Amino acid sequence: MARPLLESDTFIVREADLALDIPPDPDATYTLRPLTTLAARDIGKKHTRHEFNRETHRREAIVDNAALNDAIIDYVIVDWTGVGPDAPCTLDNKLKLPVALQKALLDQAQIGDSSEVRAASFRQSARVVSVLGG
């Protein structure tokens, strides 16, 4: 099976399917937007300004890292269900998610929707039985 390219289509991931260091909530699902290189560059440009350095006599890029991190989280997490008591999917609430969960969601957004790849990687049980001579 060929490696799929990241598309701009959103996809849904269950919290229980994420690689987490904290106990997952089996009822929580997240709609994610894939984080492509082009999208990350575009977000980065929006949070970078250039200033003239009088010592080196060169323009230097100054990145607002906190704003950049917030913007990436806001871009990636499109919607959710089962989070908080009907908590709306706003930037303020996204930033209240546990950091371990934010990291896992960002990692998944960089991989894309891996459910089809995961499903294709498992052999059919009938095929395994036939190989074993059953």
Buried (B, 14 or more C-beta within 10 A) or exposed (E): EEEEEBEEEBBBBBBEBBEBEEEBBEEBBBBBBBBBEEBBEEBBEEBEEEEEEEEEEEEEEEEEEEEBBBBBBBBBBBBBEBBEEEBEBEEEBBEEBEEEBBBBBBEBBBEBBBEEEEEEEEEEEEEEEEEEEE
